[in-house]
Amino acid sequence: MHISILTFDGFNELDSLIAYGILNRIRQPGWRVSLTSPTPRVRSMNGLVLESQSSLAEASSADAVIIGSGIKTRGIAADTELMAQLKLDPARQLLAAQCSGALLLAKLGLLQGLPACTDLTTKPWVQEAGIEVLNQPFFAQGNIATAGGCLASSYVAAWVIARLQGDEAAAAALHYVAPVGEKEEFVSHAMALIGCIAEPLPTC
């Protein structure tokens, strides 16, 4: 099971790395989470340099793809050569977009008929692409999910885990990373947002 987190130059560390950390709470044979970039290395919006772990071609065959956000997303969306390399298909993949990643899903024509969540900066650009933007942190329908706000990346990770490993695994992963003294509330809220009411906690 391969989960690819698309991470471009200028990426937002919180959007890519929170999801990466939570997804790696799953310890199952064959479970693989990779940071996927078009170049061997990418530099974040704050100067953090990461090495790519997989290629865009691998993302096109991954079981799930999370499109991270960053300060260069509009330029990426306008790069026809780069966008043509993203062969994503919700019929065979789970697709999730974090913040400005929703713009890339829109430009790829994958949000047709669906509303989306995104960050406040990206909101007008997604609306210009003809997509209704919701005033909420997370929305999913079928195999497509979008989230708005950096810390909403935990919801994206939980949604992917729930779809691929079940609700109990998602709740357990969230429970591990949740703040001490707030774990039950955090897990219950997150699982409700992604479509599962956790009772009893941390499983559902």
Residue, then its C-alpha position, 0 to 999 in steps of 0.5 A: m500500500h503506497i501513499s504518496i504525498l506530493t511535495f513541491d518546491g516552496f512547500n508548507e512543512l506542516d501540510s506535508l510533514i504532519a500527514y507524513g508523521i501520522l500516516n507512518r503510525i501504521r505498522q503494516p507489511g507493505w505500508r509505504v508513505s513517501l514524499t514525492s517531488p518532481t526534483p531530487r530535492v525540494r526547499s520549503m517556504n521556510g528553507l527546509v530542504l528535503e530529499s524526494q522519496s519517490s517520483l511523480a510517475e510512482a504517484s500516478s500508480a500509488d493507492a493514495v495521493i495527498i497533494g500538499s500545498g506551498i507558496k508556489t502552487r499557482g506557478i505549478a498549476a500553470d506549468t502544463e508540462l509538470m501538470a501533465q505528469l500527474k496521472l491521477d484517477p479517483a476511480r483507482q486512487l484515494l485523492a486528497a488535497q491540503c490547502s492550495g493543493a485543492l487548486l491543483l485538483a481543480k486544474l486537473g479537472l478532478l473537482q468537477g461537481l464537488p465543493a472543496c476546502t482550502d486555505l483563505t489565501t487560495k480560496p479566490w483562486v479555487q473559486e476562479a476555477g469554478i469550484e465552490v469553497l466551503n467554510q469548513p476544515f474538511f470535506a470528502q465525497g467518494n475517493i476525493a477529499t480536501a482540507g483547509g488550514c495547515l493543522a487540518s492535515s491531521y484530518v487528511a491523514a486520518w481519512v486516508i488511514a480510515r479508508l485503507q486500514g479502517d476506522e480503528a486504525a485511524a482513531a489509534a493513529l490520532h490518539y497517539v499524536a493528540p495532546v495529552g489531556e485532550k486525546e479523547e476530545f481530539v479523536s472524537h472531533a476528528m473522526a466525526l469530521i471524516g465521517c466516523i463517530a468514535e465511541p468508545l475511544p480511541t476506536c470506532 
